[in-house]
Amino acid sequence: MPWSTDGVAFETLCRMGRLGWRASTAHPLHDIDEPADLAWLPADWQDAIGLAPSSALHTPPTNEETQH
């Protein structure tokens, strides 16, 4: 499995298909691997899991911020 690549979801779905399993997909979300990536977690999900409300968490970084 090519972990941490853009092919993980496709490969996973292919393997599931070979097993005869079915899957439903939803709108893709930003990859969340590190604590700082939680900024990409939708605000209602953050609320549901009890993350402290914070504009830093509820607002993903801008392109300008990610280039520095």
N, CA, C and O atoms as a GROMACS GRO file, in nm:
protein
  272
    1MET      N    1   0.086  -0.118   0.000
    1MET     CA    2   0.000   0.000   0.000
    1MET      C    3   0.090   0.123   0.000
    1MET      O    4   0.177   0.135   0.086
    2PRO      N    5   0.070   0.214  -0.094
    2PRO     CA    6   0.153   0.336  -0.101
    2PRO      C    7   0.104   0.443  -0.002
    2PRO      O    8   0.042   0.541  -0.043
    3TRP      N    9   0.132   0.426   0.126
    3TRP     CA   10   0.082   0.518   0.228
    3TRP      C   11   0.130   0.661   0.205
    3TRP      O   12   0.237   0.684   0.148
    4SER      N   13   0.049   0.755   0.251
    4SER     CA   14   0.078   0.899   0.243
    4SER      C   15   0.098   0.946   0.099
    4SER      O   16   0.181   1.032   0.072
    5THR      N   17   0.022   0.889   0.008
    5THR     CA   18   0.023   0.935  -0.131
    5THR      C   19  -0.121   0.961  -0.175
    5THR      O   20  -0.216   0.927  -0.104
    6ASP      N   21  -0.135   1.021  -0.291
    6ASP     CA   22  -0.269   1.047  -0.342
    6ASP      C   23  -0.334   0.921  -0.398
    6ASP      O   24  -0.448   0.926  -0.445
    7GLY      N   25  -0.264   0.807  -0.395
    7GLY     CA   26  -0.320   0.683  -0.446
    7GLY      C   27  -0.379   0.590  -0.341
    7GLY      O   28  -0.430   0.483  -0.375
    8VAL      N   29  -0.372   0.628  -0.213
    8VAL     CA   30  -0.419   0.540  -0.106
    8VAL      C   31  -0.568   0.509  -0.119
    8VAL      O   32  -0.608   0.392  -0.112
    9ALA      N   33  -0.649   0.609  -0.137
    9ALA     CA   34  -0.794   0.586  -0.145
    9ALA      C   35  -0.828   0.497  -0.264
    9ALA      O   36  -0.906   0.403  -0.250
   10PHE      N   37  -0.769   0.524  -0.379
   10PHE     CA   38  -0.795   0.444  -0.499
   10PHE      C   39  -0.753   0.299  -0.476
   10PHE      O   40  -0.830   0.208  -0.507
   11GLU      N   41  -0.635   0.277  -0.422
   11GLU     CA   42  -0.587   0.141  -0.398
   11GLU      C   43  -0.675   0.069  -0.296
   11GLU      O   44  -0.704  -0.049  -0.312
   12THR      N   45  -0.717   0.140  -0.193
   12THR     CA   46  -0.804   0.080  -0.092
   12THR      C   47  -0.936   0.035  -0.155
   12THR      O   48  -0.983  -0.076  -0.130
   13LEU      N   49  -0.996   0.121  -0.238
   13LEU     CA   50  -1.122   0.087  -0.304
   13LEU      C   51  -1.103  -0.031  -0.400
   13LEU      O   52  -1.192  -0.116  -0.411
   14CYS      N   53  -0.990  -0.037  -0.469
   14CYS     CA   54  -0.962  -0.150  -0.558
   14CYS      C   55  -0.952  -0.280  -0.479
   14CYS      O   56  -1.008  -0.382  -0.519
   15ARG      N   57  -0.881  -0.275  -0.368
   15ARG     CA   58  -0.867  -0.396  -0.285
   15ARG      C   59  -1.002  -0.440  -0.229
   15ARG      O   60  -1.031  -0.559  -0.222
   16MET      N   61  -1.081  -0.345  -0.188
   16MET     CA   62  -1.214  -0.379  -0.139
   16MET      C   63  -1.298  -0.443  -0.249
   16MET      O   64  -1.371  -0.539  -0.224
   17GLY      N   65  -1.289  -0.389  -0.371
   17GLY     CA   66  -1.363  -0.445  -0.483
   17GLY      C   67  -1.323  -0.588  -0.513
   17GLY      O   68  -1.408  -0.672  -0.543
   18ARG      N   69  -1.193  -0.617  -0.504
   18ARG     CA   70  -1.146  -0.753  -0.527
   18ARG      C   71  -1.198  -0.850  -0.422
   18ARG      O   72  -1.211  -0.970  -0.447
   19LEU      N   73  -1.228  -0.799  -0.304
   19LEU     CA   74  -1.285  -0.881  -0.197
   19LEU      C   75  -1.437  -0.893  -0.207
   19LEU      O   76  -1.500  -0.967  -0.132
   20GLY      N   77  -1.495  -0.820  -0.302
   20GLY     CA   78  -1.640  -0.821  -0.316
   20GLY      C   79  -1.710  -0.726  -0.221
   20GLY      O   80  -1.832  -0.732  -0.206
   21TRP      N   81  -1.633  -0.639  -0.157
   21TRP     CA   82  -1.692  -0.543  -0.064
   21TRP      C   83  -1.734  -0.419  -0.140
   21TRP      O   84  -1.679  -0.388  -0.246
   22ARG      N   85  -1.833  -0.348  -0.086
   22ARG     CA   86  -1.879  -0.223  -0.145
   22ARG      C   87  -1.844  -0.108  -0.052
   22ARG      O   88  -1.833  -0.125   0.070
   23ALA      N   89  -1.827   0.008  -0.109
   23ALA     CA   90  -1.797   0.127  -0.029
   23ALA      C   91  -1.871   0.247  -0.088
   23ALA      O   92  -1.898   0.253  -0.208
   24SER      N   93  -1.903   0.339  -0.002
   24SER     CA   94  -1.959   0.467  -0.045
   24SER      C   95  -1.854   0.572  -0.020
   24SER      O   96  -1.778   0.565   0.077
   25THR      N   97  -1.848   0.670  -0.107
   25THR     CA   98  -1.752   0.778  -0.088
   25THR      C   99  -1.827   0.909  -0.070
   25THR      O  100  -1.940   0.926  -0.117
   26ALA      N  101  -1.763   0.998  -0.002
   26ALA     CA  102  -1.819   1.132   0.021
   26ALA      C  103  -1.721   1.234  -0.037
   26ALA      O  104  -1.617   1.198  -0.093
   27HIS      N  105  -1.756   1.360  -0.023
   27HIS     CA  106  -1.668   1.467  -0.068
   27HIS      C  107  -1.533   1.455   0.003
   27HIS      O  108  -1.530   1.442   0.126
   28PRO      N  109  -1.423   1.458  -0.070
   28PRO     CA  110  -1.292   1.442  -0.006
   28PRO      C  111  -1.259   1.559   0.087
   28PRO      O  112  -1.298   1.674   0.062
   29LEU      N  113  -1.188   1.527   0.192
   29LEU     CA  114  -1.142   1.627   0.288
   29LEU      C  115  -0.991   1.638   0.280
   29LEU      O  116  -0.924   1.552   0.223
   30HIS      N  117  -0.937   1.743   0.338
   30HIS     CA  118  -0.793   1.761   0.345
   30HIS      C  119  -0.734   1.649   0.430
   30HIS      O  120  -0.797   1.605   0.527
   31ASP      N  121  -0.617   1.603   0.396
   31ASP     CA  122  -0.549   1.499   0.471
   31ASP      C  123  -0.510   1.550   0.609
   31ASP      O  124  -0.456   1.660   0.622
   32ILE      N  125  -0.538   1.472   0.711
   32ILE     CA  126  -0.507   1.512   0.849
   32ILE      C  127  -0.411   1.409   0.908
   32ILE      O  128  -0.452   1.301   0.949
   33ASP      N  129  -0.283   1.446   0.913
   33ASP     CA  130  -0.179   1.358   0.965
   33ASP      C  131  -0.112   1.412   1.091
   33ASP      O  132  -0.066   1.335   1.175
   34GLU      N  133  -0.109   1.541   1.103
   34GLU     CA  134  -0.038   1.607   1.212
   34GLU      C  135  -0.135   1.695   1.291
   34GLU      O  136  -0.238   1.735   1.238
   35PRO      N  137  -0.104   1.724   1.417
   35PRO     CA  138  -0.195   1.809   1.496
   35PRO      C  139  -0.231   1.942   1.427
   35PRO      O  140  -0.346   1.986   1.437
   36ALA      N  141  -0.137   2.004   1.359
   36ALA     CA  142  -0.166   2.132   1.292
   36ALA      C  143  -0.270   2.114   1.181
   36ALA      O  144  -0.338   2.210   1.144
   37ASP      N  145  -0.282   1.992   1.127
   37ASP     CA  146  -0.379   1.967   1.020
   37ASP      C  147  -0.522   1.971   1.069
   37ASP      O  148  -0.615   1.976   0.988
   38LEU      N  149  -0.543   1.970   1.201
   38LEU     CA  150  -0.679   1.978   1.254
   38LEU      C  151  -0.749   2.106   1.211
   38LEU      O  152  -0.872   2.115   1.218
   39ALA      N  153  -0.673   2.204   1.167
   39ALA     CA  154  -0.734   2.328   1.116
   39ALA      C  155  -0.824   2.298   0.997
   39ALA      O  156  -0.916   2.375   0.968
   40TRP      N  157  -0.798   2.188   0.927
   40TRP     CA  158  -0.876   2.151   0.810
   40TRP      C  159  -1.001   2.072   0.846
   40TRP      O  160  -1.087   2.051   0.761
   41LEU      N  161  -1.012   2.027   0.970
   41LEU     CA  162  -1.127   1.950   1.014
   41LEU      C  163  -1.250   2.040   1.014
   41LEU      O  164  -1.245   2.149   1.071
   42PRO      N  165  -1.360   1.999   0.952
   42PRO     CA  166  -1.479   2.084   0.950
   42PRO      C  167  -1.520   2.125   1.092
   42PRO      O  168  -1.512   2.045   1.185
   43ALA      N  169  -1.564   2.249   1.106
   43ALA     CA  170  -1.597   2.305   1.237
   43ALA      C  171  -1.699   2.221   1.313
   43ALA      O  172  -1.685   2.202   1.434
   44ASP      N  173  -1.802   2.170   1.244
   44ASP     CA  174  -1.902   2.090   1.316
   44ASP      C  175  -1.843   1.959   1.366
   44ASP      O  176  -1.890   1.907   1.468
   45TRP      N  177  -1.742   1.904   1.299
   45TRP     CA  178  -1.675   1.784   1.348
   45TRP      C  179  -1.592   1.817   1.471
   45TRP      O  180  -1.588   1.741   1.568
   46GLN      N  181  -1.526   1.933   1.468
   46GLN     CA  182  -1.447   1.976   1.584
   46GLN      C  183  -1.538   1.990   1.705
   46GLN      O  184  -1.504   1.946   1.815
   47ASP      N  185  -1.653   2.051   1.684
   47ASP     CA  186  -1.750   2.068   1.793
   47ASP      C  187  -1.798   1.933   1.845
   47ASP      O  188  -1.811   1.914   1.966
   48ALA      N  189  -1.824   1.839   1.754
   48ALA     CA  190  -1.877   1.708   1.791
   48ALA      C  191  -1.780   1.628   1.876
   48ALA      O  192  -1.822   1.548   1.960
   49ILE      N  193  -1.650   1.648   1.855
   49ILE     CA  194  -1.551   1.574   1.934
   49ILE      C  195  -1.496   1.654   2.050
   49ILE      O  196  -1.407   1.608   2.121
   50GLY      N  197  -1.550   1.774   2.070
   50GLY     CA  198  -1.515   1.852   2.188
   50GLY      C  199  -1.386   1.930   2.180
   50GLY      O  200  -1.328   1.963   2.283
   51LEU      N  201  -1.338   1.960   2.059
   51LEU     CA  202  -1.220   2.046   2.049
   51LEU      C  203  -1.259   2.186   2.092
   51LEU      O  204  -1.367   2.234   2.060
   52ALA      N  205  -1.170   2.250   2.163
   52ALA     CA  206  -1.197   2.386   2.211
   52ALA      C  207  -1.222   2.478   2.092
   52ALA      O  208  -1.146   2.476   1.995
   53PRO      N  209  -1.328   2.558   2.099
   53PRO     CA  210  -1.353   2.652   1.989
   53PRO      C  211  -1.238   2.751   1.977
   53PRO      O  212  -1.196   2.813   2.075
   54SER      N  213  -1.189   2.765   1.858
   54SER     CA  214  -1.076   2.854   1.834
   54SER      C  215  -1.078   2.892   1.687
   54SER      O  216  -1.096   2.805   1.602
   55SER      N  217  -1.059   3.018   1.657
   55SER     CA  218  -1.057   3.058   1.516
   55SER      C  219  -0.939   2.992   1.445
   55SER      O  220  -0.946   2.970   1.324
   56ALA      N  221  -0.831   2.961   1.518
   56ALA     CA  222  -0.717   2.894   1.456
   56ALA      C  223  -0.755   2.753   1.411
   56ALA      O  224  -0.705   2.705   1.308
   57LEU      N  225  -0.842   2.686   1.487
   57LEU     CA  226  -0.883   2.552   1.448
   57LEU      C  227  -0.992   2.555   1.341
   57LEU      O  228  -0.994   2.469   1.252
   58HIS      N  229  -1.080   2.651   1.349
   58HIS     CA  230  -1.194   2.655   1.257
   58HIS      C  231  -1.160   2.716   1.122
   58HIS      O  232  -1.242   2.708   1.030
   59THR      N  233  -1.044   2.775   1.107
   59THR     CA  234  -1.007   2.838   0.981
   59THR      C  235  -0.880   2.775   0.926
   59THR      O  236  -0.773   2.791   0.984
   60PRO      N  237  -0.890   2.704   0.813
   60PRO     CA  238  -0.770   2.647   0.754
   60PRO      C  239  -0.673   2.757   0.715
   60PRO      O  240  -0.715   2.868   0.684
   61PRO      N  241  -0.543   2.728   0.716
   61PRO     CA  242  -0.445   2.830   0.679
   61PRO      C  243  -0.464   2.873   0.534
   61PRO      O  244  -0.507   2.795   0.449
   62THR      N  245  -0.433   2.997   0.507
   62THR     CA  246  -0.442   3.048   0.370
   62THR      C  247  -0.321   2.999   0.292
   62THR      O  248  -0.223   2.952   0.350
   63ASN      N  249  -0.327   3.012   0.161
   63ASN     CA  250  -0.213   2.975   0.078
   63ASN      C  251  -0.090   3.054   0.118
   63ASN      O  252   0.022   3.000   0.119
   64GLU      N  253  -0.109   3.179   0.151
   64GLU     CA  254   0.002   3.265   0.192
   64GLU      C  255   0.068   3.211   0.319
   64GLU      O  256   0.190   3.211   0.330
   65GLU      N  257  -0.014   3.166   0.415
   65GLU     CA  258   0.039   3.113   0.540
   65GLU      C  259   0.113   2.981   0.521
   65GLU      O  260   0.212   2.955   0.591
   66THR      N  261   0.068   2.900   0.428
   66THR     CA  262   0.133   2.769   0.408
   66THR      C  263   0.261   2.780   0.329
   66THR      O  264   0.338   2.684   0.326
   67GLN      N  265   0.287   2.893   0.265
   67GLN     CA  266   0.409   2.910   0.187
   67GLN      C  267   0.524   2.964   0.269
   67GLN      O  268   0.636   2.974   0.218
   68HIS      N  269   0.500   2.998   0.395
   68HIS     CA  270   0.607   3.054   0.480
   68HIS      C  271   0.668   2.950   0.565
   68HIS      O  272   0.760   2.979   0.643
   0.00000   0.00000   0.00000
